[in-house]
Amino acid sequence: MIIFKKVRWKNFLSTGNFYNEIDLNDNKNTLIVGTNGSGKSTMLDALSFGLFGKPYRNINKPQLVNTVNSKDCVVEVEFSIGPSDYKVIRGIKPNIFKIFKNDEVINESSHSKEFQKILEQNILKLNHKSFNQIVVLGSSSFIPFMQLTTGQRREVIEDLLDINVFSKMNSIIKDHVSKTKSDILDKEYEISIIKNKIDVQRKYIHDIKSLNDEKLREKQDEIEEQRRLIKSTQEKSEELQKELEEKYTNIEKELAASEESFQNYRMQKSAFKQELVGLVEQSKFFQENDVCPTCTQEIDATIKEQKTQEVTEKAKKIKASFQEVSTQMDDVKTVIEKQKESVQESQSLSRKIYSYNVAVNSANDFITRLQAEISDTSTGSNNLTKATNDLSDFIDQKDALVTEKIELDSEYSYNRTMLEMLKDTGIKTKIIKQYVPVMNNYINSYLQTLDFFVHFELTESFQEVIRSRHRDSFSYDSFSEGEKQRIDLALLFTWRKIAHMKNSVATNLLILDETFDSSLDNDGIENLFKIIYSLGEESNVFVISHKGEILDNRFNHKIEFYKDKNFSRMK
């Protein structure tokens, strides 16, 4: 279990050249209040940046540095896992990334991305997406579980149940299967070559035994035949080499470029999708608000209509761009498939050329031996002994290669079986199947506590089935914002409960960012407090809210942020 103990920061966002520090493990529940822009939510950005190198909200990294001091931006996060204490220090201008374990610095990786993987996979065992599903429920950059794609939902559940190791094993074994298949092909080529040598050697031995004056002319004819064969084979090899150079010289580079282009298009689609989400939020804001929540001035209907139309037009353009990129991705995918076919064709040509070259070398060796036999027939007995020994060596080599190929075939079959087991429909599905009923029980229990009486069922494919008391079917999107938030809360508390059961990504920290300020009615707020008060002693809840005057007496600790000379401070 991760016990978060402290977060402190300076020169971070609106905080000046002094540390703001919050003890994360001192009080069971804490209320964080302050006016707009006072720095209430900075705690979330600091915690997220310290652990994952990116803020909680959608803020560019250069903008995290305080604009007045413009340097020495530092965030420190302290936590413990079992008997070990950790501290992560991360900074900008200068760049800092250090991890301490029991006051001793952990050797840094040569690449910050690799060092970040060590922090997330080996220490926290928690990534940014799972952190936002288990530790934080917010109204800013938070994407509720039900709004994630099926693949993203699966990632969260796999992290929660600590079974993503099977996905990593699947990736590793895929590489092994590919390498083993390549090794098998190599062994088949080697066996083919050694068989050819054995056939040539046996023929050579037979010729030595029957060598006599009467057959010298036949040997000469055979040498000529071998030379014609060499010439013919070399011509074929040159033709194939020319074809290889003309058609496939840069095919692997072209394939790599196409795959890179495909990834770029995929990133563009993701960016368009994110931008569409932002436009939906803008449109929703002007549809639902008649008064500006910041300046409290009434929003003119003409402006609302104008803004809504602008957002709609922009959304149309983005959707068109999204469709265009999708079409381009399909085109590139078609090109990639053709290029892969070309790569296979080029490899096939290379193997044929290699085979021809081996045949030429074997024929040259054979000619050399025939010429030696012709020039000195008196050494026939010695040649026969050597040739027999060479044949024995070739046979031993072939037997060893066949044994190695059998072992590779067995390994390939075993790894293929492992791949079937490690697919999403294999071991992971069986584990998830055991936990889905438990998850659904907790979700429905929390929904009832929140006075939302529906039957919620999460299927093994992570799709929701929601029914009312009258068995009417609903989807998540068909509910009001307040009802959606009840579902989001039920899921958040369920994930935390499952995490405690698995002890995988269990943590003491729970942060609710403006949850009480959004779509919950009074009954919803009271029911949410029931859940918060029912959490164990090892849970530390932080609530960020504008409703300080209403919530003051509900918390045993309070932190207030305020602005002092344009710098954010806390008391």
Secondary structure per residue as TSV (DSSP state, phi and psi in degrees):
chain	resnum	aa	ss	phi	psi
A	1	M	-	360.0	137.2
A	2	I	E	-89.0	121.6
A	3	I	E	-105.9	102.4
A	4	F	E	-74.9	129.6
A	5	K	E	-109.7	-39.2
A	6	K	E	-159.2	146.0
A	7	V	E	-134.9	134.8
A	8	R	E	-142.6	149.2
A	9	W	E	-153.3	155.6
A	10	K	E	-148.3	155.1
A	11	N	S	49.8	32.6
A	12	F	B	-114.0	119.4
A	13	L	T	54.2	-120.9
A	14	S	T	-90.3	5.0
A	15	T	-	-83.9	136.1
A	16	G	-	-85.1	-158.3
A	17	N	S	-82.6	54.7
A	18	F	S	-153.2	154.2
A	19	Y	-	-86.1	127.0
A	20	N	E	-93.1	129.9
A	21	E	E	-132.7	134.9
A	22	I	E	-124.9	127.6
A	23	D	E	-81.4	118.9
A	24	L	S	-91.0	-4.9
A	25	N	S	-130.8	23.9
A	26	D	S	-100.7	-29.7
A	27	N	-	-131.1	144.6
A	28	K	S	-66.5	-38.8
A	29	N	E	-143.4	139.6
A	30	T	E	-135.5	134.6
A	31	L	E	-100.9	129.3
A	32	I	E	-113.4	119.8
A	33	V	E	-127.1	171.2
A	34	G	E	155.9	161.8
A	35	T	-	-73.9	169.5
A	36	N	T	-59.3	132.9
A	37	G	T	81.0	4.1
A	38	S	S	-80.5	-14.5
A	39	G	S	107.6	22.1
A	40	K	T	-60.0	-45.9
A	41	S	T	-86.3	0.9
A	42	T	H	-60.4	-32.7
A	43	M	H	-53.5	-44.8
A	44	L	H	-63.7	-44.2
A	45	D	H	-64.8	-40.2
A	46	A	H	-65.3	-45.5
A	47	L	H	-62.4	-45.1
A	48	S	H	-66.1	-42.3
A	49	F	H	-65.9	-42.3
A	50	G	H	-60.5	-40.5
A	51	L	H	-85.8	-38.3
A	52	F	H	-121.7	-0.6
A	53	G	S	76.6	11.0
A	54	K	S	-147.1	145.0
A	55	P	-	-72.2	166.7
A	56	Y	S	-69.7	-43.0
A	57	R	S	-86.7	167.9
A	58	N	S	-79.7	81.2
A	59	I	-	-125.5	131.1
A	60	N	-	-64.9	145.5
A	61	K	G	-56.7	-43.9
A	62	P	G	-61.0	-27.1
A	63	Q	G	-76.7	-8.2
A	64	L	G	-73.4	-24.6
A	65	V	B	-75.9	132.5
A	66	N	-	-54.8	127.0
A	67	T	T	-71.6	-18.2
A	68	V	T	-79.1	-50.4
A	69	N	T	-86.6	-29.9
A	70	S	-	59.0	22.1
A	71	K	S	-167.2	174.9
A	72	D	-	55.1	44.2
A	73	C	E	-82.6	121.5
A	74	V	E	-135.9	136.9
A	75	V	E	-129.0	134.1
A	76	E	E	-124.7	134.2
A	77	V	E	-126.8	128.8
A	78	E	E	-114.9	137.1
A	79	F	E	-156.5	166.1
A	80	S	E	-129.8	148.6
A	81	I	E	-132.2	111.8
A	82	G	T	62.6	-133.4
A	83	P	T	-82.8	-3.0
A	84	S	E	-100.9	136.3
A	85	D	E	-101.6	137.7
A	86	Y	E	-126.5	150.5
A	87	K	E	-138.5	131.1
A	88	V	E	-112.4	125.7
A	89	I	E	-116.0	125.0
A	90	R	E	-134.5	135.1
A	91	G	E	-142.7	163.0
A	92	I	E	-129.2	136.4
A	93	K	T	55.4	69.1
A	94	P	T	-85.8	161.3
A	95	N	T	-71.7	129.3
A	96	I	E	-133.7	137.5
A	97	F	E	-152.5	101.7
A	98	K	E	-131.5	145.0
A	99	I	E	-124.2	127.5
A	100	F	E	-111.0	136.7
A	101	K	E	-121.2	116.5
A	102	N	T	51.9	46.7
A	103	D	T	69.5	7.2
A	104	E	E	-113.1	131.0
A	105	V	E	-71.0	136.6
A	106	I	-	-82.4	135.7
A	107	N	-	-56.4	127.6
A	108	E	-	-76.3	143.8
A	109	S	-	-72.8	156.3
A	110	S	S	-66.5	-19.9
A	111	H	S	-124.0	131.0
A	112	S	H	-61.3	-33.2
A	113	K	H	-65.1	-39.1
A	114	E	H	-67.4	-38.5
A	115	F	H	-66.0	-36.2
A	116	Q	H	-65.7	-37.6
A	117	K	H	-61.8	-38.9
A	118	I	I	-61.0	-44.0
A	119	L	I	-63.5	-46.0
A	120	E	I	-76.7	-42.6
A	121	Q	I	-89.4	-36.3
A	122	N	I	-98.1	-27.5
A	123	I	I	-105.3	-67.0
A	124	L	I	-70.2	-35.8
A	125	K	-	52.6	42.7
A	126	L	-	-153.3	126.9
A	127	N	-	-103.3	176.5
A	128	H	H	-61.6	-38.1
A	129	K	H	-67.0	-44.9
A	130	S	H	-67.5	-35.7
A	131	F	H	-57.7	-42.8
A	132	N	H	-73.1	-17.6
A	133	Q	H	-92.2	-25.0
A	134	I	H	-109.5	-32.0
A	135	V	T	-101.1	-32.9
A	136	V	E	-123.5	135.9
A	137	L	E	-124.6	111.5
A	138	G	-	-132.0	177.0
A	139	S	S	-114.2	6.7
A	140	S	S	-100.0	-92.3
A	141	S	S	-93.9	2.7
A	142	F	-	-67.4	130.4
A	143	I	-	-111.1	111.2
A	144	P	-	-56.6	153.4
A	145	F	G	-53.9	-40.2
A	146	M	G	-71.9	-12.7
A	147	Q	G	-99.1	0.6
A	148	L	S	-79.8	157.2
A	149	T	-	-70.5	166.1
A	150	T	H	-59.4	-40.8
A	151	G	H	-64.0	-41.1
A	152	Q	H	-67.8	-37.2
A	153	R	H	-61.4	-42.6
A	154	R	H	-61.0	-41.7
A	155	E	H	-59.5	-44.0
A	156	V	H	-62.2	-46.2
A	157	I	H	-65.7	-39.7
A	158	E	H	-64.7	-39.8
A	159	D	H	-63.6	-42.3
A	160	L	H	-62.3	-44.0
A	161	L	T	-88.0	2.3
A	162	D	T	58.1	41.0
A	163	I	-	-115.9	9.9
A	164	N	H	-67.6	-11.4
A	165	V	H	-60.5	-30.3
A	166	F	H	-67.5	-34.5
A	167	S	H	-65.7	-40.9
A	168	K	H	-65.2	-42.3
A	169	M	H	-61.4	-40.0
A	170	N	H	-60.0	-43.0
A	171	S	H	-64.5	-42.7
A	172	I	H	-63.8	-45.3
A	173	I	H	-68.1	-32.5
A	174	K	H	-58.0	-43.9
A	175	D	H	-62.7	-41.1
A	176	H	H	-62.9	-41.7
A	177	V	H	-62.1	-44.4
A	178	S	H	-62.7	-43.8
A	179	K	H	-66.4	-42.5
A	180	T	H	-62.6	-40.8
A	181	K	H	-61.6	-40.9
A	182	S	H	-64.8	-40.9
A	183	D	H	-63.4	-38.7
A	184	I	H	-62.4	-43.8
A	185	L	H	-60.6	-41.4
A	186	D	H	-61.7	-42.8
A	187	K	H	-64.2	-39.1
A	188	E	H	-62.0	-39.5
A	189	Y	H	-65.4	-43.6
A	190	E	H	-62.9	-41.5
A	191	I	H	-63.5	-41.3
A	192	S	H	-61.2	-41.4
A	193	I	H	-65.9	-45.1
A	194	I	H	-68.5	-33.4
A	195	K	H	-63.3	-40.2
A	196	N	H	-62.3	-40.6
A	197	K	H	-64.7	-39.6
A	198	I	H	-63.4	-44.8
A	199	D	H	-60.9	-44.0
A	200	V	H	-64.7	-41.5
A	201	Q	H	-66.1	-40.8
A	202	R	H	-63.8	-40.3
A	203	K	H	-63.7	-40.1
A	204	Y	H	-62.1	-44.4
A	205	I	H	-63.4	-42.9
A	206	H	H	-60.7	-39.0
A	207	D	H	-68.3	-36.8
A	208	I	H	-62.7	-43.4
A	209	K	H	-62.8	-35.7
A	210	S	T	-99.9	10.3
A	211	L	-	-69.3	129.8
A	212	N	-	-158.5	176.3
A	213	D	G	-59.6	-34.2
A	214	E	G	-66.6	-25.8
A	215	K	G	-102.8	5.4
A	216	L	H	-60.4	-40.8
A	217	R	H	-64.4	-36.9
A	218	E	H	-63.0	-36.5
A	219	K	H	-63.9	-40.4
A	220	Q	H	-62.8	-43.4
A	221	D	H	-61.9	-38.5
A	222	E	H	-67.9	-36.5
A	223	I	H	-62.0	-42.7
A	224	E	H	-63.1	-40.5
A	225	E	H	-62.0	-41.1
A	226	Q	H	-64.4	-37.6
A	227	R	H	-65.7	-41.0
A	228	R	H	-63.9	-40.1
A	229	L	H	-62.3	-41.5
A	230	I	H	-61.3	-45.5
A	231	K	H	-62.1	-47.0
A	232	S	H	-61.5	-43.0
A	233	T	H	-66.4	-41.0
A	234	Q	H	-63.1	-38.5
A	235	E	H	-63.5	-42.5
A	236	K	H	-62.7	-42.2
A	237	S	H	-63.0	-42.3
A	238	E	H	-65.1	-39.8
A	239	E	H	-61.8	-44.1
A	240	L	H	-66.1	-38.7
A	241	Q	H	-63.5	-40.8
A	242	K	H	-64.2	-44.1
A	243	E	H	-61.3	-40.6
A	244	L	H	-62.2	-44.5
A	245	E	H	-69.7	-38.2
A	246	E	H	-71.8	-39.6
A	247	K	H	-96.7	-33.2
A	248	Y	H	-127.0	19.2
A	249	T	T	-57.3	-47.2
A	250	N	T	-110.4	21.1
A	251	I	H	-64.8	-37.1
A	252	E	H	-68.9	-38.5
A	253	K	H	-65.3	-41.5
A	254	E	H	-62.8	-40.0
A	255	L	H	-63.0	-43.9
A	256	A	H	-62.2	-40.8
A	257	A	H	-65.1	-40.2
A	258	S	H	-64.6	-42.0
A	259	E	H	-65.5	-37.3
A	260	E	H	-65.3	-40.5
A	261	S	H	-62.6	-40.3
A	262	F	H	-61.1	-43.2
A	263	Q	H	-64.2	-38.6
A	264	N	H	-62.8	-42.9
A	265	Y	H	-62.1	-41.0
A	266	R	H	-60.6	-41.2
A	267	M	H	-65.3	-38.0
A	268	Q	H	-63.7	-41.4
A	269	K	H	-60.7	-43.4
A	270	S	H	-61.6	-41.6
A	271	A	H	-64.6	-42.5
A	272	F	H	-61.6	-41.7
A	273	K	H	-61.7	-43.9
A	274	Q	H	-63.9	-39.8
A	275	E	H	-65.7	-37.1
A	276	L	H	-62.8	-39.4
A	277	V	H	-59.4	-43.6
A	278	G	H	-62.9	-40.0
A	279	L	H	-66.9	-37.4
A	280	V	H	-60.5	-41.3
A	281	E	H	-63.8	-41.6
A	282	Q	H	-62.1	-47.1
A	283	S	H	-61.7	-42.4
A	284	K	H	-61.7	-39.0
A	285	F	H	-60.3	-48.7
A	286	F	H	-72.5	-23.3
A	287	Q	H	-77.7	-33.0
A	288	E	H	-98.6	-12.6
A	289	N	-	-118.8	130.2
A	290	D	S	-103.9	-12.5
A	291	V	B	-129.2	137.1
A	292	C	-	-68.4	122.6
A	293	P	T	-69.1	-15.7
A	294	T	T	-89.2	-52.8
A	295	C	T	-101.6	-4.0
A	296	T	-	64.4	13.4
A	297	Q	-	-86.4	149.1
A	298	E	B	-71.1	138.6
A	299	I	-	-90.2	120.4
A	300	D	-	-62.3	138.5
A	301	A	H	-61.0	-36.1
A	302	T	H	-63.7	-41.9
A	303	I	H	-64.6	-42.4
A	304	K	H	-59.0	-44.9
A	305	E	H	-65.4	-40.9
A	306	Q	H	-63.2	-46.0
A	307	K	H	-64.9	-40.6
A	308	T	H	-63.6	-40.9
A	309	Q	H	-65.6	-40.6
A	310	E	H	-61.3	-44.7
A	311	V	H	-62.5	-41.6
A	312	T	H	-62.8	-44.7
A	313	E	H	-63.1	-42.8
A	314	K	H	-64.3	-38.9
A	315	A	H	-63.7	-39.1
A	316	K	H	-61.3	-42.8
A	317	K	H	-64.1	-43.1
A	318	I	H	-65.6	-40.1
A	319	K	H	-62.5	-39.7
A	320	A	H	-63.3	-43.6
A	321	S	H	-63.4	-39.9
A	322	F	H	-59.5	-45.3
A	323	Q	H	-66.2	-38.6
A	324	E	H	-62.8	-44.5
A	325	V	H	-64.1	-38.6
A	326	S	H	-60.3	-43.2
A	327	T	H	-63.1	-42.9
A	328	Q	H	-63.7	-37.3
A	329	M	H	-62.3	-42.3
A	330	D	H	-62.5	-41.8
A	331	D	H	-62.5	-45.6
A	332	V	H	-64.3	-38.1
A	333	K	H	-62.0	-40.7
A	334	T	H	-62.5	-42.9
A	335	V	H	-61.3	-42.9
A	336	I	H	-60.2	-43.6
A	337	E	H	-60.8	-43.0
A	338	K	H	-65.6	-39.2
A	339	Q	H	-66.3	-37.8
A	340	K	H	-63.3	-39.7
A	341	E	H	-61.2	-40.2
A	342	S	H	-64.9	-39.2
A	343	V	H	-60.4	-43.6
A	344	Q	H	-64.1	-39.5
A	345	E	H	-63.8	-41.3
A	346	S	H	-64.8	-38.4
A	347	Q	H	-65.1	-39.0
A	348	S	H	-63.1	-42.4
A	349	L	H	-61.7	-42.8
A	350	S	H	-60.5	-41.2
A	351	R	H	-65.1	-40.1
A	352	K	H	-63.3	-43.9
A	353	I	H	-60.2	-43.4
A	354	Y	H	-60.6	-42.5
A	355	S	H	-62.8	-42.0
A	356	Y	H	-63.0	-42.8
A	357	N	H	-62.6	-39.0
A	358	V	H	-63.6	-43.0
A	359	A	H	-61.9	-40.2
A	360	V	H	-64.2	-45.6
A	361	N	H	-61.8	-42.1
A	362	S	H	-63.1	-42.3
A	363	A	H	-64.7	-41.4
A	364	N	H	-62.1	-43.1
A	365	D	H	-61.3	-41.3
A	366	F	H	-63.8	-43.0
A	367	I	H	-60.5	-43.9
A	368	T	H	-59.7	-43.9
A	369	R	H	-65.9	-41.5
A	370	L	H	-61.9	-41.4
A	371	Q	H	-64.5	-38.1
A	372	A	H	-65.7	-39.3
A	373	E	H	-65.0	-40.8
A	374	I	H	-66.5	-40.8
A	375	S	H	-72.5	-26.2
A	376	D	-	-147.2	82.6
A	377	T	G	-69.4	-15.1
A	378	S	G	-69.5	-18.3
A	379	T	G	-94.2	15.1
A	380	G	H	-58.2	-40.5
A	381	S	H	-64.1	-45.2
A	382	N	H	-63.9	-41.1
A	383	N	H	-62.2	-38.1
A	384	L	H	-63.9	-42.1
A	385	T	H	-63.3	-46.0
A	386	K	H	-64.3	-43.2
A	387	A	H	-62.9	-38.5
A	388	T	H	-65.1	-41.7
A	389	N	H	-63.8	-42.0
A	390	D	H	-62.2	-41.2
A	391	L	H	-61.4	-42.1
A	392	S	H	-60.9	-40.9
A	393	D	H	-64.4	-41.7
A	394	F	H	-61.8	-42.5
A	395	I	H	-64.0	-41.6
A	396	D	H	-61.8	-41.5
A	397	Q	H	-62.3	-41.8
A	398	K	H	-63.9	-43.7
A	399	D	H	-61.5	-40.1
A	400	A	H	-65.3	-41.5
A	401	L	H	-65.0	-40.0
A	402	V	H	-63.0	-41.1
A	403	T	H	-62.8	-44.0
A	404	E	H	-62.4	-39.1
A	405	K	H	-66.7	-39.2
A	406	I	H	-61.0	-41.6
A	407	E	H	-65.3	-40.1
A	408	L	H	-66.5	-39.8
A	409	D	H	-60.6	-41.8
A	410	S	H	-64.7	-43.6
A	411	E	H	-64.2	-40.1
A	412	Y	H	-62.6	-45.0
A	413	S	H	-63.0	-42.0
A	414	Y	H	-63.4	-45.4
A	415	N	H	-67.5	-34.7
A	416	R	H	-63.0	-40.1
A	417	T	H	-63.2	-41.9
A	418	M	H	-61.9	-39.5
A	419	L	H	-60.7	-42.2
A	420	E	H	-60.6	-39.4
A	421	M	H	-69.3	-32.9
A	422	L	H	-91.6	0.6
A	423	K	S	-64.5	166.3
A	424	D	T	-59.1	-25.4
A	425	T	T	-90.4	5.5
A	426	G	T	-99.6	-122.7
A	427	I	H	-57.7	-44.2
A	428	K	H	-59.9	-39.7
A	429	T	H	-64.0	-38.9
A	430	K	H	-64.6	-40.3
A	431	I	H	-67.0	-47.2
A	432	I	H	-60.5	-38.1
A	433	K	H	-59.2	-34.2
A	434	Q	H	-70.6	-31.6
A	435	Y	H	-93.2	-21.7
A	436	V	H	-57.4	-45.4
A	437	P	H	-60.8	-37.5
A	438	V	H	-64.3	-45.0
A	439	M	H	-59.3	-46.0
A	440	N	H	-63.8	-36.8
A	441	N	H	-62.7	-45.3
A	442	Y	H	-65.3	-42.9
A	443	I	H	-58.9	-47.9
A	444	N	H	-68.3	-32.8
A	445	S	H	-64.1	-45.4
A	446	Y	H	-67.3	-36.7
A	447	L	H	-62.4	-39.4
A	448	Q	H	-66.9	-39.1
A	449	T	H	-61.4	-33.5
A	450	L	T	-87.1	14.0
A	451	D	T	57.3	39.0
A	452	F	-	-121.1	97.1
A	453	F	-	-94.9	77.9
A	454	V	-	-127.8	162.1
A	455	H	E	-100.1	113.7
A	456	F	E	-104.5	129.0
A	457	E	E	-131.8	126.2
A	458	L	E	-98.5	121.6
A	459	T	-	-79.2	171.8
A	460	E	T	-67.8	-17.7
A	461	S	T	-96.3	11.7
A	462	F	S	67.2	29.8
A	463	Q	-	-99.9	147.6
A	464	E	E	-91.7	142.2
A	465	V	E	-124.7	112.6
A	466	I	E	-120.0	125.6
A	467	R	E	-129.2	145.6
A	468	S	-	-84.0	-179.8
A	469	R	T	-61.1	-27.1
A	470	H	T	-92.0	13.1
A	471	R	-	68.6	18.0
A	472	D	-	-71.8	140.3
A	473	S	E	-92.1	139.8
A	474	F	E	-133.9	163.5
A	475	S	-	-116.5	164.8
A	476	Y	G	-56.7	-41.3
A	477	D	G	-71.4	-13.5
A	478	S	G	-82.8	-5.7
A	479	F	S	-92.8	163.5
A	480	S	-	-71.6	168.8
A	481	E	H	-62.7	-39.1
A	482	G	H	-64.2	-41.5
A	483	E	H	-68.4	-38.4
A	484	K	H	-60.3	-41.0
A	485	Q	H	-66.7	-33.6
A	486	R	H	-62.5	-42.5
A	487	I	H	-63.0	-44.5
A	488	D	H	-59.7	-42.2
A	489	L	H	-64.6	-44.0
A	490	A	H	-60.4	-41.3
A	491	L	H	-66.1	-43.2
A	492	L	H	-58.8	-49.2
A	493	F	H	-68.4	-32.2
A	494	T	H	-65.4	-44.7
A	495	W	H	-61.7	-38.8
A	496	R	H	-65.5	-37.9
A	497	K	H	-66.3	-45.0
A	498	I	H	-63.9	-38.9
A	499	A	H	-61.3	-40.9
A	500	H	H	-65.6	-38.0
A	501	M	H	-63.4	-44.6
A	502	K	H	-81.5	-20.8
A	503	N	T	56.0	32.4
A	504	S	S	-89.8	-66.0
A	505	V	S	-117.8	32.6
A	506	A	-	-66.4	141.7
A	507	T	B	-147.5	156.1
A	508	N	S	-79.6	-15.0
A	509	L	E	-96.0	133.8
A	510	L	E	-138.2	124.0
A	511	I	E	-121.3	123.5
A	512	L	E	-110.1	108.4
A	513	D	E	-95.8	104.0
A	514	E	S	59.2	24.7
A	515	T	G	-64.3	-38.2
A	516	F	G	-75.1	-11.6
A	517	D	G	-97.2	-4.7
A	518	S	T	-101.1	-113.4
A	519	S	T	-96.4	1.4
A	520	L	-	-76.7	135.0
A	521	D	-	-84.3	-177.0
A	522	N	H	-60.9	-42.7
A	523	D	H	-63.4	-40.9
A	524	G	H	-61.4	-40.5
A	525	I	H	-63.5	-45.1
A	526	E	H	-62.3	-42.2
A	527	N	H	-68.2	-34.9
A	528	L	H	-64.2	-39.2
A	529	F	H	-62.2	-34.9
A	530	K	H	-58.3	-44.0
A	531	I	H	-67.2	-44.5
A	532	I	H	-60.3	-44.6
A	533	Y	H	-68.9	-22.2
A	534	S	H	-84.4	-9.0
A	535	L	S	-66.1	150.4
A	536	G	-	-68.2	171.9
A	537	E	T	-63.0	-23.4
A	538	E	T	-85.2	8.5
A	539	S	-	-104.3	133.8
A	540	N	E	-120.0	112.6
A	541	V	E	-103.1	129.8
A	542	F	E	-116.6	125.9
A	543	V	E	-115.5	117.9
A	544	I	E	-96.0	123.9
A	545	S	-	-152.8	154.2
A	546	H	S	-88.1	-13.2
A	547	K	-	-93.3	49.7
A	548	G	H	-59.0	-39.7
A	549	E	H	-67.8	-25.5
A	550	I	H	-88.1	-35.0
A	551	L	H	-97.6	-5.3
A	552	D	G	-49.0	-50.0
A	553	N	G	-80.2	3.6
A	554	R	G	-97.9	-2.8
A	555	F	-	-126.7	148.9
A	556	N	S	-93.4	2.4
A	557	H	-	-152.4	145.8
A	558	K	E	-140.3	138.4
A	559	I	E	-123.3	130.6
A	560	E	E	-118.0	130.1
A	561	F	E	-102.1	141.6
A	562	Y	E	-147.9	165.1
A	563	K	E	-99.2	131.6
A	564	D	E	-129.6	108.9
A	565	K	T	55.2	44.9
A	566	N	T	69.9	7.5
A	567	F	E	-108.4	141.9
A	568	S	E	-81.7	128.2
A	569	R	E	-129.3	165.2
A	570	M	E	-132.3	151.4
A	571	K	-	-143.9	360.0
